Amino acid sequence: MQQMKVNVKKLREGARLPVYGSACAAGADLYAAEGREIAAGETAFVPTGIAVELPLGTVGLVYARSGLACKQDLAPANKVGVIDCDYRGEIMVALHNHGSAARSVAAGDRIAQLVIAPYFTAAFEEAETLSDTVRGEGGFGSTGSK
């Protein structure tokens, strides 16, 4: 397992650095720096109180915590948040309440998980044709329809 150094700056009193829940966890828990009440069907921006310095060529991906999503109906509104390696502002998690009752998040609660991954950028080029494949233009559901 490979580790990399990631500098983290605390921006608020009581902010917590991300923490891995187990030795092989891919995602590190992100913690709420402030409490929020999130009404049913609403979205609230929850500050983490931290900023990160991700290594060049990596991206921070903010995913839901399965327990929070399945038991409390709270998950990131944008499904997966993207933290670019040149962003130095506070990490905010837009939590959406998918349930029918208001939910509360307290300061110090685990609200999401951060996965750091490498990425590629593309040199997009316009083309008149694309290579042929067996799938071709088959779209949604087309690979299991035979």
URUR-V556371 format. One record per backbone hydrogen bond with DSSP energy under -0.5 kcal/mol. CO is the residue of the C=O (numbers start at 0). NH is the residue of the N-H. E is the energy in kcal/mol with one decimal. If there is no record, write none. Layout:
co,nh,e
CO,NH,E
CO,NH,E
This chain:
co,nh,e
6,52,-2.3
7,9,-0.5
8,50,-2.0
11,14,-1.7
18,28,-3.2
21,24,-1.3
26,20,-0.6
27,113,-3.1
28,18,-1.2
29,110,-2.8
29,111,-1.1
31,107,-3.1
35,104,-3.0
36,38,-0.6
37,102,-2.6
38,41,-2.2
41,96,-2.8
43,45,-0.6
43,94,-2.4
44,46,-0.6
45,92,-2.6
46,32,-3.2
46,33,-0.7
47,15,-0.5
48,10,-3.7
48,11,-1.0
49,90,-2.8
50,8,-2.9
51,53,-0.6
52,6,-0.8
54,57,-1.7
56,118,-1.7
57,84,-0.5
58,60,-0.6
58,116,-2.4
59,61,-0.5
59,82,-3.0
60,62,-0.7
60,114,-2.7
61,80,-2.4
62,112,-2.5
63,65,-0.6
64,68,-2.5
65,69,-2.8
66,70,-2.4
66,71,-0.5
67,71,-1.4
67,73,-1.8
68,72,-0.6
72,74,-0.5
72,97,-3.2
74,95,-3.1
75,78,-1.6
77,79,-2.9
80,61,-2.3
81,83,-0.6
82,59,-2.6
83,86,-1.8
89,91,-0.6
90,47,-1.9
91,93,-0.6
92,45,-2.8
92,94,-1.2
93,76,-3.8
94,43,-2.5
95,74,-1.7
95,97,-0.9
96,40,-1.8
102,37,-3.5
104,35,-2.5
105,108,-2.3
108,31,-2.7
108,110,-0.5
111,29,-3.0
112,62,-3.0
112,114,-0.5
113,27,-2.6
114,60,-3.5
114,116,-0.5
116,58,-2.6
121,123,-0.9
134,137,-1.8
138,141,-2.6
140,143,-0.8
141,144,-0.8
